[in-house]
Amino acid sequence: MPIPDPNLYPPFNTIRLSHTCLNVSDLAASRAFYTETLGLQVTDEDASRVYLRAMEERGHHCVILQQSDQPGTVEVMGFKTYDEDDLDKAEAYFQSKGQPTEWVKRPYQGRTLLTRDNIGIPLEFYHKMDRLPPIHQQYALYRGVKPLRIDHFNCFSPDVDASVAFYNDFGFRVTEYTEDEDSGHLWAAWMHRKGGVHDMAFTNGTGPRLHHVAFWVPTPLNIIDLLDLMATTGYVKNIERGPGRHGISNAFFLYILDPDGHRIEIYCSDYQTLDPDHEPIKWDLQDPQRQTLWGAPAPRSWFEHGTKFVGQETTEAVLKLSLIHISEPTRPY
């Protein structure tokens, strides 16, 4: 099944991904991990939530850690629109697709539309978020892996073709994809709004589930520093995959797990996709270099482990997992 032609004039204008809310079991432990190990900055906190931003971000938060009786789940994923009118257009769009819509109040955000996509991923759209003073030159604040900004989401979808068609319809454009030659169906796809390789990616698997949230860092050396830090502060078992370089996106990467099993990718050195006529790159599913350019296989957990969305049931994937190019042993999570 060929990827759809890009919709360059979508019904509303999404600028980029913005934030996510992750449910955790021990707020203090998660706060320590995200601030002291990863290096995100606390912008506000109370007894049930911690709000965090990365070093280059002016918006109030990119991650919310929420104390929950459903730890290891995801509450919502957020996106920013170009202007206020886009929110009303988004409401009409999702209603036309048969999806529920609700105006919700969120701290530090203006009007916020809560809805979901075609496979049940909870999405929220807003235009205004409280702006904070810049801190990217306050180098005394830099800690951990020195994260500069949130970069993308990756989710397991039971039907990648359907997910790509849905997001393509409201303006996300495919940059790279992997196709199963036998069936002609998509195995995975990377889609963007902000001009990088992706704001949103979909991987074949039981879903919907969050595969990972990614943060952009200055250089690969920051990733090496993080590995040294995790290896000597009790988090060596939380190192899941990498470091390495993806064939897809060309990015240098590391995958780690937070205390509740949420997967975090540390990411740098991908490329720009600003041109509206940018041509997607197709990869062969049998080519192990799509996963890691240097050829090292991914662990089984990378294909199987994901975090569920609150209140959303999952379904098995249309395409069945092949265990080719998967390393053993698996890491605990």
C-alpha positions as CSV (number, residue, x, y, z in Angstrom):
1,M,0.0,0.0,0.0
2,P,1.7,3.3,-1.1
3,I,2.0,6.1,1.4
4,P,-0.5,8.9,0.8
5,D,0.4,12.1,-0.9
6,P,1.0,14.9,1.7
7,N,-1.9,17.2,2.5
8,L,-0.2,20.6,2.2
9,Y,-3.5,22.5,3.1
10,P,-4.8,20.7,6.1
11,P,-8.1,21.6,7.9
12,F,-6.1,23.1,10.8
13,N,-2.5,23.9,11.4
14,T,-0.5,22.0,13.9
15,I,2.9,23.5,14.6
16,R,4.7,20.7,16.5
17,L,4.5,18.2,19.4
18,S,4.5,19.9,22.7
19,H,4.3,17.8,25.9
20,T,3.1,14.6,27.5
21,C,1.8,13.5,30.9
22,L,3.3,10.4,32.3
23,N,1.8,8.5,35.3
24,V,4.3,7.4,37.9
25,S,4.3,5.4,41.1
26,D,6.8,7.4,43.2
27,L,6.8,11.1,42.3
28,A,9.9,11.9,44.3
29,A,11.9,9.1,42.7
30,S,10.7,10.1,39.2
31,R,11.5,13.8,39.9
32,A,15.0,12.8,40.9
33,F,15.5,10.7,37.7
34,Y,14.2,13.3,35.3
35,T,16.1,16.3,36.9
36,E,19.3,14.8,38.2
37,T,19.9,12.1,35.6
38,L,18.2,13.5,32.5
39,G,18.6,17.1,33.5
40,L,15.1,18.6,32.8
41,Q,14.2,21.7,34.8
42,V,11.4,21.9,37.3
43,T,9.0,24.8,36.5
44,D,6.4,24.0,39.1
45,E,5.3,21.2,41.4
46,D,2.8,20.2,44.0
47,A,1.9,17.0,45.9
48,S,0.6,15.2,42.8
49,R,2.5,16.7,39.8
50,V,5.9,17.9,38.7
51,Y,6.2,20.1,35.6
52,L,9.4,20.0,33.6
53,R,11.0,21.8,30.6
54,A,14.2,21.3,28.7
55,M,16.9,23.9,28.4
56,E,15.9,25.6,25.1
57,E,12.2,25.6,25.7
58,R,10.3,28.8,26.5
59,G,6.9,27.0,27.0
60,H,6.1,26.1,30.6
61,H,6.5,22.4,30.3
62,C,7.2,19.5,28.0
63,V,6.7,16.7,30.5
64,I,4.3,16.4,33.4
65,L,5.0,13.6,35.9
66,Q,1.8,12.7,37.7
67,Q,1.4,10.6,40.8
68,S,-1.1,7.9,39.9
69,D,-2.6,4.6,41.0
70,Q,-2.0,3.5,37.3
71,P,1.8,4.0,37.1
72,G,3.5,3.2,33.9
73,T,0.7,4.6,31.8
74,V,0.3,7.7,29.7
75,E,-2.4,10.3,30.3
76,V,-2.2,12.4,27.1
77,M,0.1,13.7,24.3
78,G,0.0,17.4,23.5
79,F,0.4,19.5,20.3
80,K,0.6,23.2,19.7
81,T,-1.5,24.9,17.0
82,Y,-0.6,28.0,14.9
83,D,-3.4,30.2,16.3
84,E,-6.6,30.1,18.4
85,D,-8.9,29.6,15.3
86,D,-7.1,26.3,14.6
87,L,-8.5,24.9,17.9
88,D,-12.1,25.4,16.7
89,K,-11.2,24.0,13.3
90,A,-9.6,21.0,15.0
91,E,-12.8,20.4,17.1
92,A,-14.8,20.3,13.9
93,Y,-12.3,18.1,12.2
94,F,-12.2,15.4,14.9
95,Q,-16.0,15.5,15.3
96,S,-16.3,14.9,11.5
97,K,-14.1,11.8,12.0
98,G,-16.4,10.5,14.8
99,Q,-14.0,11.2,17.6
100,P,-15.0,12.6,20.9
101,T,-14.0,16.2,21.7
102,E,-14.0,18.1,25.0
103,W,-12.7,21.5,26.1
104,V,-10.6,20.9,29.2
105,K,-8.8,23.2,31.7
106,R,-5.0,22.6,32.0
107,P,-2.7,24.5,34.3
108,Y,-0.4,26.9,32.4
109,Q,-2.3,26.4,29.1
110,G,-5.0,28.4,27.3
111,R,-8.0,26.8,25.7
112,T,-7.3,23.1,25.3
113,L,-9.1,20.6,23.1
114,L,-9.0,17.0,24.3
115,T,-9.8,14.3,21.7
116,R,-8.3,11.1,20.4
117,D,-7.0,9.7,17.1
118,N,-8.3,6.8,15.1
119,I,-6.7,4.1,17.3
120,G,-7.6,5.7,20.6
121,I,-4.4,7.7,21.5
122,P,-5.6,10.7,23.7
123,L,-4.5,14.0,22.1
124,E,-4.8,17.5,23.3
125,F,-4.3,20.7,21.2
126,Y,-3.7,24.2,22.5
127,H,-2.4,27.5,21.2
128,K,-1.2,29.4,24.3
129,M,1.0,28.1,27.0
130,D,2.7,30.3,29.7
131,R,6.0,31.6,28.5
132,L,9.1,31.5,30.7
133,P,12.4,33.4,30.6
134,P,15.2,31.8,28.5
135,I,17.7,29.6,30.4
136,H,19.6,28.1,27.5
137,Q,22.7,30.2,28.4
138,Q,22.5,29.6,32.1
139,Y,25.1,26.8,31.9
140,A,25.2,26.3,35.7
141,L,21.8,24.7,35.3
142,Y,22.9,22.1,32.8
143,R,22.8,18.6,34.3
144,G,22.6,15.0,33.2
145,V,22.4,14.5,29.4
146,K,21.7,18.3,28.9
147,P,18.4,18.0,27.1
148,L,17.6,20.9,24.8
149,R,14.0,20.2,23.8
150,I,11.4,17.5,23.3
151,D,11.8,16.0,19.9
152,H,9.2,13.4,19.0
153,F,6.8,10.7,20.1
154,N,6.8,7.1,18.8
155,C,3.7,4.9,19.3
156,F,2.9,1.3,18.6
157,S,-0.1,1.1,16.2
158,P,-1.9,-2.1,15.3
159,D,-2.5,-0.7,11.8
160,V,0.3,1.6,10.7
161,D,-1.4,2.2,7.3
162,A,-4.5,3.5,9.0
163,S,-2.5,5.7,11.5
164,V,-0.5,7.3,8.7
165,A,-3.6,8.0,6.6
166,F,-5.3,9.6,9.6
167,Y,-2.4,11.9,10.6
168,N,-1.6,12.7,6.9
169,D,-5.2,13.9,6.5
170,F,-4.6,16.7,9.1
171,G,-1.2,17.7,7.8
172,F,1.6,15.4,9.1
173,R,4.0,14.4,6.3
174,V,5.9,11.1,5.9
175,T,9.7,11.4,5.9
176,E,10.8,7.8,6.0
177,Y,9.0,4.5,6.1
178,T,9.4,0.7,6.2
179,E,7.2,-1.5,4.1
180,D,6.5,-5.2,4.3
181,E,7.1,-6.3,0.8
182,D,5.0,-9.5,1.1
183,S,1.8,-7.8,2.1
184,G,2.5,-4.3,0.8
185,H,1.6,-2.8,4.2
186,L,3.5,-0.3,6.2
187,W,5.6,-1.7,9.1
188,A,6.6,1.7,10.4
189,A,6.5,5.4,9.4
190,W,8.0,8.7,10.6
191,M,5.9,11.9,10.2
192,H,6.6,15.5,11.0
193,R,5.2,19.0,11.3
194,K,8.1,21.1,12.6
195,G,10.7,20.3,9.8
196,G,12.7,17.5,11.5
197,V,12.4,13.8,10.7
198,H,9.4,13.3,12.9
199,D,7.1,14.7,15.5
200,M,5.1,11.5,15.5
201,A,6.1,8.0,14.5
202,F,4.2,4.7,14.3
203,T,5.6,1.2,14.7
204,N,3.7,-2.0,14.1
205,G,2.7,-3.7,17.3
206,T,0.0,-4.2,19.9
207,G,-1.5,-0.8,20.4
208,P,-2.1,1.9,21.0
209,R,0.8,2.1,23.3
210,L,3.6,4.7,23.7
211,H,6.9,3.3,22.5
212,H,9.0,6.3,23.5
213,V,9.3,10.0,24.1
214,A,12.5,11.5,22.6
215,F,14.7,14.5,23.7
216,W,17.2,16.3,21.6
217,V,20.7,16.8,23.0
218,P,23.7,18.8,21.8
219,T,26.1,16.1,20.8
220,P,26.8,12.3,21.0
221,L,29.2,13.0,23.8
222,N,26.3,14.1,26.0
223,I,24.9,10.5,25.5
224,I,28.3,9.0,26.6
225,D,28.2,11.2,29.7
226,L,24.7,10.0,30.5
227,L,25.8,6.4,30.1
228,D,28.7,7.0,32.6
229,L,26.3,8.7,35.0
230,M,23.6,5.9,34.8
231,A,26.2,3.2,35.2
232,T,27.5,4.7,38.5
233,T,24.3,5.9,40.1
234,G,22.2,2.7,40.2
235,Y,20.6,2.9,36.8
236,V,22.7,0.5,34.7
237,K,19.7,-1.9,34.2
238,N,17.7,1.0,32.9
239,I,20.0,1.3,29.8
240,E,18.0,-0.7,27.2
241,R,19.6,0.0,23.8
242,G,22.5,1.9,22.3
243,P,24.4,4.0,21.9
244,G,24.2,3.8,18.1
245,R,23.2,5.5,14.9
246,H,19.9,4.8,13.2
247,G,19.7,4.2,9.5
248,I,16.3,5.7,9.5
249,S,16.7,9.4,10.5
250,N,20.5,9.1,10.6
251,A,20.2,10.1,14.3
252,F,22.6,9.1,17.1
253,F,20.5,7.5,19.8
254,L,20.2,5.9,23.2
255,Y,17.1,4.3,24.7
256,I,16.7,4.1,28.5
257,L,13.8,3.3,30.8
258,D,12.6,5.6,33.6
259,P,11.7,4.1,37.1
260,D,8.2,3.2,35.9
261,G,9.2,1.7,32.5
262,H,8.5,4.7,30.3
263,R,11.0,4.5,27.5
264,I,13.0,7.6,26.8
265,E,15.1,8.2,23.7
266,I,18.1,10.5,23.8
267,Y,18.5,11.8,20.2
268,C,20.7,14.1,18.1
269,S,22.0,14.8,14.6
270,D,19.0,14.0,12.3
271,Y,18.3,16.2,9.3
272,Q,15.8,18.9,8.2
273,T,12.7,18.2,6.1
274,L,11.4,21.7,5.5
275,D,10.6,21.5,1.8
276,P,7.0,20.6,1.2
277,D,8.1,18.4,-1.8
278,H,10.6,16.5,0.4
279,E,10.5,12.9,-0.9
280,P,10.0,10.1,1.7
281,I,12.8,7.5,2.0
282,K,11.7,3.8,1.8
283,W,13.5,1.1,3.7
284,D,13.4,-2.6,3.3
285,L,12.1,-4.4,6.3
286,Q,14.8,-7.0,6.0
287,D,17.6,-4.5,6.1
288,P,19.0,-4.4,9.7
289,Q,20.7,-1.1,9.0
290,R,17.3,0.6,9.2
291,Q,17.4,-0.1,13.0
292,T,21.1,0.6,13.5
293,L,23.3,1.8,10.7
294,W,26.3,-0.1,12.2
295,G,24.3,-3.3,12.2
296,A,23.8,-4.1,15.9
297,P,20.4,-5.6,16.4
298,A,17.8,-4.3,18.8
299,P,16.8,-6.2,22.0
300,R,13.5,-8.0,22.0
301,S,12.1,-5.6,24.6
302,W,12.4,-2.7,22.1
303,F,9.9,-4.5,19.9
304,E,7.5,-5.7,22.7
305,H,7.6,-3.2,25.6
306,G,5.4,-0.1,25.5
307,T,3.3,1.9,28.0
308,K,-0.5,1.9,27.7
309,F,-2.7,5.0,27.5
310,V,-5.1,5.5,30.4
311,G,-8.6,4.0,29.7
312,Q,-7.7,2.7,26.3
313,E,-7.8,-1.0,25.4
314,T,-5.2,-2.4,23.0
315,T,-5.5,-4.7,20.0
316,E,-3.0,-7.0,18.3
317,A,-1.2,-5.8,15.2
318,V,-2.3,-6.5,11.7
319,L,1.2,-7.6,10.8
320,K,2.8,-10.2,13.0
321,L,6.2,-9.6,14.6
322,S,9.2,-11.3,13.0
323,L,12.0,-11.8,15.4
324,I,14.7,-11.3,12.8
325,H,17.5,-8.9,13.7
326,I,16.7,-9.0,17.4
327,S,19.5,-9.5,20.0
328,E,19.3,-11.5,23.3
329,P,19.2,-11.4,26.2
330,T,16.3,-9.1,26.9
331,R,16.8,-6.4,29.6
332,P,14.4,-6.2,32.5
333,Y,11.8,-3.5,32.7
